[in-house]
């Protein structure tokens, strides 16, 4: 009598994303989070600051800002919790514990691109001890054991010092945790930006925002993009998550399904139907359309 081989032990696919501020998880990766959470992937979001320096959009809430009551960070914790609920995230962490590092702030260096503020707070994340920050993330990675980790590229996506530091911390920490099989940097694919801005321009005056030139939206050449994740079915969840961050994000939704968002600068931004990534480490085989594609054990069946 032949005995069938025992099933190979597998682990639940686990995705961990490292973001600088509340709202980044929704703006940059909201579709990806919603897609994988809906597929049963265990999703963990790590946020590095409370976003205390954010520019408040609703006039009635501007007293929360750093130049007034300085209570914006606490308020944004509630916004973040609401957004995570919409996206299907039930495991959220603040790096080092809530409030350990403060939003560093930024200045606009050029349209669409940021640089460091000259008067950052002493607890600013970008000025913090990199070794301590790395150790805090290593602790989370060893507990969660994600196979896939997502953060920003070396320029932080658009130059914000907290995004740059989030990149540095993530790359340093993941190098110490061999269970991490892939690290991705979220980017704006050039073709998606061009197409999205053309669609926004075609709306004319239907929305209240200013349409930027293509070069005013940071983007990455398509031939440098390694993975394009289709999130079309999850755009509604992404939009609702961005709406949850009402102090920071404005969302316009047309009657025909068109969607545009803007930050406090009232510059229109497209909402892509796919989110794009550059593979920073790991085997690229199978990852063209799925961050977990081709990993040992097959899709959704990642070996221990």
C-alpha distance (Angstrom), angle and dihedral (degrees) to the residues before:
residue distance angle dihedral
X1 . . .
X2 3.79 . .
X3 3.77 117.6 .
X4 3.80 116.0 -143.1
X5 3.79 113.7 -121.8
X6 3.76 115.6 -100.9
X7 3.84 115.2 -103.8
X8 3.77 112.6 -94.0
X9 3.84 111.0 -107.3
X10 3.76 111.4 -105.7
X11 3.78 136.1 -175.1
X12 3.76 131.7 -141.2
X13 3.80 110.3 -96.7
X14 3.79 108.1 -104.1
X15 3.79 126.4 -161.5
X16 3.81 122.9 -169.4
X17 3.79 123.2 -171.0
X18 3.81 125.4 -166.1
X19 3.80 114.7 -153.7
X20 3.79 132.4 174.9
X21 3.81 102.6 -138.2
X22 3.79 141.4 7.2
X23 3.85 107.4 -81.4
X24 3.83 94.6 34.4
X25 3.79 90.8 90.3
X26 3.80 90.0 57.6
X27 3.81 100.3 38.5
X28 3.80 97.5 44.4
X29 3.80 104.2 29.0
X30 3.80 108.4 7.6
X31 3.79 94.4 120.0
X32 3.79 93.1 47.5
X33 3.79 92.3 48.9
X34 3.80 92.7 48.9
X35 3.82 92.6 46.6
X36 3.78 96.4 51.3
X37 3.79 94.8 39.8
X38 3.82 88.7 53.6
X39 3.83 89.0 51.6
X40 3.79 92.0 55.3
X41 3.78 97.7 -101.5
X42 3.81 112.5 148.4
X43 3.81 103.8 -118.4
X44 3.80 123.8 -162.9
X45 3.81 122.1 -174.1
X46 3.81 119.2 -160.8
X47 3.81 115.8 -165.4
X48 3.80 118.4 -165.3
X49 3.83 101.5 -157.5
X50 3.79 140.7 11.6
X51 3.80 93.1 -115.7
X52 3.80 92.5 -116.6
X53 3.81 94.3 162.6
X54 3.79 96.9 54.1
X55 3.80 119.6 131.0
X56 3.81 107.9 -114.4
X57 3.80 115.5 -131.1
X58 3.85 104.1 -166.9
X59 3.79 108.7 73.9
X60 3.79 91.6 -145.0
X61 3.83 90.7 61.3
X62 3.80 100.2 44.0
X63 3.79 90.9 100.9
X64 3.81 86.6 73.6
X65 3.81 91.5 67.3
X66 3.81 128.4 109.8
X67 3.80 92.4 -101.3
X68 3.80 92.0 55.3
X69 3.83 127.4 25.6
X70 3.82 92.9 -14.7
X71 3.80 90.5 -141.2
X72 3.79 97.5 123.8
X73 3.81 94.8 105.8
X74 3.79 92.9 59.3
X75 3.78 91.4 46.5
X76 3.78 91.5 50.9
X77 3.80 90.7 54.1
X78 3.80 86.6 67.2
X79 3.80 91.6 47.9
X80 3.79 90.2 50.9
X81 3.79 92.8 50.5
X82 3.79 90.5 51.7
X83 3.80 92.0 48.9
X84 3.80 92.7 48.8
X85 3.81 90.0 51.4
X86 3.81 90.6 53.3
X87 3.82 91.9 49.1
X88 3.80 94.0 47.3
X89 3.80 97.3 -109.9
X90 3.79 115.3 146.8
X91 3.80 97.5 166.1
X92 3.78 113.6 67.1
X93 3.81 126.1 158.5
X94 3.80 135.6 -176.7
X95 3.79 110.1 -138.5
X96 3.80 108.1 -106.3
X97 3.81 90.6 -0.4
X98 3.79 130.4 -59.8
X99 3.79 112.4 -42.2
X100 3.82 96.2 3.5
X101 3.82 92.5 128.7
X102 3.78 127.2 26.6
X103 3.78 130.5 -136.6
X104 3.82 106.9 -90.7
X105 3.78 95.3 -148.0
X106 3.81 123.8 -140.2
X107 3.78 146.0 -141.5
X108 3.79 126.9 -131.2
X109 3.80 105.4 -110.1
X110 3.82 95.5 -179.4
X111 3.81 133.7 -15.5
X112 3.78 105.7 -55.6
X113 3.81 95.7 0.7
X114 3.81 128.8 96.0
X115 3.78 136.6 -157.4
X116 3.81 135.0 -170.9
X117 3.79 120.9 -71.4
X118 3.83 114.3 -120.4
X119 3.80 94.9 -134.3
X120 3.80 104.8 48.7
X121 3.80 118.1 168.2
X122 3.84 116.9 -99.4
X123 3.82 88.8 -113.1
X124 3.80 92.6 49.4
X125 3.79 112.6 145.9
X126 3.80 93.1 -133.8
X127 3.82 89.9 56.0
X128 3.79 96.1 44.3
X129 3.78 126.8 111.2
X130 3.81 106.5 -78.9
X131 3.80 92.9 -154.5
X132 3.80 92.0 53.9
X133 3.79 92.2 46.5
X134 3.80 91.4 47.9
X135 3.80 91.5 50.0
X136 3.80 90.3 51.7
X137 3.80 91.3 54.2
X138 3.81 93.2 43.3
X139 3.81 87.8 57.0
X140 3.81 90.9 54.2
X141 3.81 93.3 44.8
X142 3.81 92.3 51.7
X143 3.79 90.5 50.1
X144 3.81 97.7 44.6
X145 3.85 97.5 33.9
X146 3.82 97.1 -156.9
X147 3.77 118.1 -170.8
X148 3.82 91.0 -153.7
X149 3.81 128.3 40.7
X150 3.83 126.4 -172.6
X151 3.79 130.2 -163.5
X152 3.83 138.6 133.8
X153 3.79 130.1 -65.2
X154 3.82 123.6 -102.0
X155 3.81 91.9 -80.4
X156 3.79 91.9 51.3
X157 3.79 90.3 -117.8
X158 3.79 94.4 -76.5
X159 3.78 107.0 12.5
X160 3.80 103.9 -87.7
X161 3.83 106.5 153.2
X162 3.81 92.7 -134.0
X163 3.79 91.0 53.2
X164 3.79 90.0 49.7
X165 3.80 91.0 49.9
X166 3.83 91.0 47.1
X167 3.80 87.1 56.0
X168 3.80 92.6 49.0
X169 3.80 93.1 48.0
X170 3.80 93.2 46.6
X171 3.79 95.3 49.2
X172 3.80 91.8 46.6
X173 3.80 93.3 47.6
X174 3.82 98.9 43.8
X175 3.81 90.1 51.7
X176 3.81 86.8 64.7
X177 3.82 96.9 49.8
X178 3.83 113.0 67.6
X179 3.82 92.5 -171.3
X180 3.82 87.2 75.0
X181 3.80 103.6 91.5
X182 3.80 99.5 179.0
X183 3.81 137.1 20.7
X184 3.80 118.7 -164.4
X185 3.79 132.1 -168.5
X186 3.79 114.4 -145.1
X187 3.81 112.6 -131.8
X188 3.79 142.1 167.1
X189 3.80 108.3 -109.0
X190 3.81 110.0 -133.8
X191 3.81 94.7 -129.6
X192 3.80 92.0 50.2
X193 3.81 91.3 50.6
X194 3.81 92.0 48.9
X195 3.79 92.7 47.4
X196 3.79 93.4 44.4
X197 3.79 94.3 50.1
X198 3.80 90.8 48.1
X199 3.80 89.5 53.8
X200 3.80 90.4 49.4
X201 3.80 92.1 49.3
X202 3.80 89.8 50.8
X203 3.81 89.2 59.6
X204 3.79 89.6 67.0
X205 3.79 112.7 -171.2
X206 3.80 94.6 -13.4
X207 3.79 90.4 107.4
X208 3.84 126.4 44.3
X209 3.81 99.4 -128.0
X210 3.79 135.6 99.6
X211 3.81 115.0 -107.9
X212 3.83 112.4 -131.1
X213 3.77 127.0 -143.9
X214 3.81 115.8 -103.7
X215 3.81 92.4 -105.9
X216 3.81 91.2 54.4
X217 3.81 91.9 68.2
X218 3.82 113.7 69.9
X219 3.79 111.5 -120.1
X220 3.79 143.0 167.7
X221 3.82 123.9 -132.4
X222 3.79 111.4 -101.7
X223 3.79 92.8 -122.6
X224 3.81 89.4 62.5
X225 3.81 93.2 53.4
X226 3.81 114.0 99.6
X227 3.80 103.1 -179.2
X228 3.80 132.3 30.1
X229 3.80 113.3 -171.1
X230 3.80 116.2 -158.2
X231 3.82 107.3 -132.7
X232 3.80 99.5 162.4
X233 3.82 93.0 121.0
X234 3.79 90.3 51.1
X235 3.80 100.7 48.1
X236 3.85 90.8 100.5
X237 3.82 90.0 57.5
X238 3.80 90.7 46.5
X239 3.81 91.0 51.6
X240 3.80 91.8 49.0
X241 3.81 90.1 49.3
X242 3.81 90.8 51.4
X243 3.81 89.8 48.9
X244 3.80 87.8 55.6
X245 3.81 87.2 64.8
X246 3.78 91.3 64.2
X247 3.80 95.5 155.2
X248 3.81 90.3 61.6
X249 3.81 110.5 22.4
X250 3.79 135.5 55.8
X251 3.81 118.1 -162.3
X252 3.79 125.3 -163.9
X253 3.81 117.8 -168.3
X254 3.80 120.0 -171.1
X255 3.77 125.6 -146.2
X256 3.80 90.8 -110.1
X257 3.77 93.6 55.7
X258 3.81 96.2 -92.9
X259 3.78 114.6 146.8
X260 3.80 132.8 -165.1
X261 3.77 130.1 171.1
X262 3.78 134.6 -166.2
X263 3.77 137.7 -173.5
X264 3.80 124.9 -140.4
X265 3.82 90.7 -65.4
X266 3.84 91.3 66.4
X267 3.82 91.1 -128.9
X268 3.81 110.8 148.7
X269 3.80 116.5 -119.9
X270 3.80 127.1 -171.7
X271 3.79 122.9 -121.1
X272 3.82 104.5 -135.3
X273 3.78 124.1 -141.5
X274 3.80 88.6 -142.6
X275 3.79 131.9 37.4
X276 3.79 119.6 -140.7
X277 3.78 133.3 -144.0
X278 3.78 141.7 -173.3
X279 3.80 115.0 -144.4
X280 3.80 108.3 -124.9
X281 3.80 97.6 178.6
X282 3.77 137.8 -1.2
X283 3.79 138.4 50.6
X284 3.83 112.1 -43.5
X285 3.82 95.6 -157.8
X286 3.81 109.7 121.8
X287 3.80 95.7 3.1
X288 3.81 99.3 105.8
X289 3.81 94.1 104.0
X290 3.80 103.4 6.7
X291 3.81 128.1 50.9
X292 3.82 88.3 -147.0
X293 3.80 96.9 38.9
X294 3.78 115.6 130.0
X295 3.78 96.0 7.4
X296 3.84 115.8 142.7
X297 3.79 110.8 -73.2
X298 3.80 95.1 26.4
X299 3.78 132.1 -97.6
X300 3.77 110.6 -24.9
X301 3.83 90.9 0.2
X302 3.79 104.5 83.3
X303 3.80 112.4 174.9
X304 3.75 120.9 -124.7
